[in-house]
Amino acid sequence: MSQAQNEFDHIVIGAGSAGCAVARRLIDAGRSVALVEAGGPTDDPRITTPGRMFELWGLPTDWGYKTIPQEHSADVVVDVPRGKVLGGSSAMYGMIHVRGAAADFDNWAYNGAPGWSYQDVLPYFIKSEDFEEGASEYHGVGGPMPVRVNHFPNPLTPVFLQAAEQAGIPLNKDCNGPEILGAGQSHMNVRDGKRVTSWNAYLEPVADSPLLTVISGARADKLTFDGNRCTGVEITVQGKTQILTATQDIVVSAGAFGSPQLLMLSGIGNQEELTALGIEPKIDLPGVGENLQDHIILPIVYEATHPIEAPRANVMEAHFFAKSDPGMLAPDLQPLMVAKAFPVRGKEIPEQAFTFLPGVIRPMSRGRVYLTSADPSQLPVVDPRFLSDPQDLHAMEKAIELCREVAAQPALAPWRGEEIAPGKEVQGEDLRDYIREQLQTYHHPAGTCRMGLDAEAVVDPQLRVHGLQNLRVADCSIMPAVTSGNTHAPAVMIGERAVDFILSSAKVRETNELLGV
């Protein structure tokens, strides 16, 4: 970017799952866009090769977030990797394409986000995808994001699914269709055997467009304003500060940690807390950084009696959705079944092992993201308050029980050795201690710039920051409640929807100007 070129129609901050979708659809509409990303481009084979995803933590392409010690979870400090690269966390996730339960979105609409029911958002899921098995009432073809079926699963994967069926869990080949419950192979965001990030899907095809200016290696320090109208962003690139301006909406898509951080650095948040840090308050929105939710997961490991082939696809090839209580309207559990040994804190695990990863996907616990410094180079504090609500511990116990039931089925008998973590003798309070000590994130943080109409909400149902003009947030931070499953597909959907809101608002403004209103 030349020094002279610093004004655009729009600025998008964050080139992740949502931000890339926002930028692409604005370009499609003929708008000029500056895309600001703290990371940069990469063709690192550890990113592009699906089976190597667990090598990505701690690399320069990882923000390196960690939680503070979790007081309800044995004071463990949990690594929370987030992508610092073009593509954002879509360059680090498990490539599992899950929309979530229809009831998730109906719940959003019922609780203060009108226009976000499942029927409202389904067209955007369909628009975003290129589904290998063809178009239908629930699926689209020709969209930017490939959704593929695993045609060459690990030999243990169909055995997992047979065992799940023997345990009474129905098979379901399409959790993104009319029913989410059941066990099946995960749909994947891959093409020709390689990971497809949101950058690859949405912006790489138009990277040469004169309407797109990508500013990588750029730290977003704070938003700029003229009164209550957001005018741009101050960024630092290679130690030099510059200001980008936009004539129309600025979209913050920096994720569940980065988006509230940027708002708070810009004076948008809890007025008392910001003043104490020396940040001049812009508008008092105490909900910024609150309502942090994340799915939780941990390993149950079995020694394998036969050698297990190396991963062929995305490692996490099979999963099932279930309810901890049959009266629930939607699943709250999503265990993964993995033909691979997973590490367990404080325990030596043999190389030849397979793992169940019981996961709780409807957490009741709520945490927060907050600043301890006005310095934009300092990461915010991440405190999910894992297991602060006892229901999450109960749900995880139920998830472990279901995984053990599947593992005990005849289909797995030829493969199954001893349960080596935590061990079949670990029950009751000892099992609850294991949960507290081994808990990890499922990598789906959300909710910290919550959408709604109430006083604690940060953005309205059109993703506009309350009380401000020309400023929207579009990423998982706007979720009132985290969706039931992996969050990449919903984040892309949010980006797709955001642009329709922007374009609709622009049409209203143009009409009003013509009418002199």
Summary of the structure (lengths in Angstrom):
residues: 517
radius of gyration: 22.5
end to end distance: 37.4
largest distance: 77.4
contacts: 1897
relative contact order: 0.19
helix: 28%
strand: 24%
